[in-house]
Amino acid sequence: MTMKDKKILVVAAHADDEILGCGGTVARMVQKGCEAFTLILGEGITSRDEQSDTNKREHEIKVLKKQVREANRIIGIKEVFIYDFPDNRFDSVNLLDIVKVIETIKEKLKPDIIFTHFSNDLNIDHRITYNSVITATRPMAGETVKEIYSFEVLSSTEWSFPLSFLPDTFFDISSTLELKTRAMAIYNSELRDFPHPRSVKGIELNSAYWGMRLGCQNVEAFKCIRRVV
């Protein structure tokens, strides 16, 4: 199978995780001929404050969904699937419900590669998303997913102590970093000012941090969970 024949699915807990985690890599793979899709599991709003105005809350979710589609369009995603599991409360949901959503999208798309969260992130939704992906892609006969990679999400992965994200797979995103930062800029409500890691400068510095260790300008780092060749 050549690169142009491969199909990618990004499974993320929240809007912006997909760009922070693998936006540059996916953009590069799409340029090489891959088809890429994104699944966002959580609504991403309700944990932030006590919001008594239901209309305002619904408007914010509507705006966020529009941002998801625009940000993913920039990196070349073909289609985005958005669900509404409660923000930062995935542990209040039956794990099977999340697994079934992933299985449904997986059966529809039959991806070869999945990018998702790291198992030991600080954020509970990230950890549950990882567990749900692993459950939904059990390596049985007929399973189409041959590669699974965990990505880091700034202001979550590096805030989990003790630090345990030890990547072993690296993608040079020197040619697509600009697409990643442009896509992330669409999520204006999610960005913070430097030195917060979830800032444009934080994204650029993190990719340079991995890059200089590998003789590249900019790199995204991943932990390979499974690869069948």
Buried (B, 14 or more C-beta within 10 A) or exposed (E): EEEEEBBBBBBBBBBBBBBBBBBBBBBBBBBEEBBBBBBBBBBBBBEEEEEEEEEEBEEBBEEBBEBBBEBBEBBBBBBBBBBBBBBBBBEEBEEEEBBBBBBEBBEEBEBBBBBBBBBBBBBBBBBBBBBBBBBBBEEEEEBBBBBBBBBBBBBBBBEBEEEEBEBEBBBBBBEBBBBBBBBBBBBEBBBEEBEEBBBBEBBBBBBBEBBEEEEBBBBBBBBEBBEEE
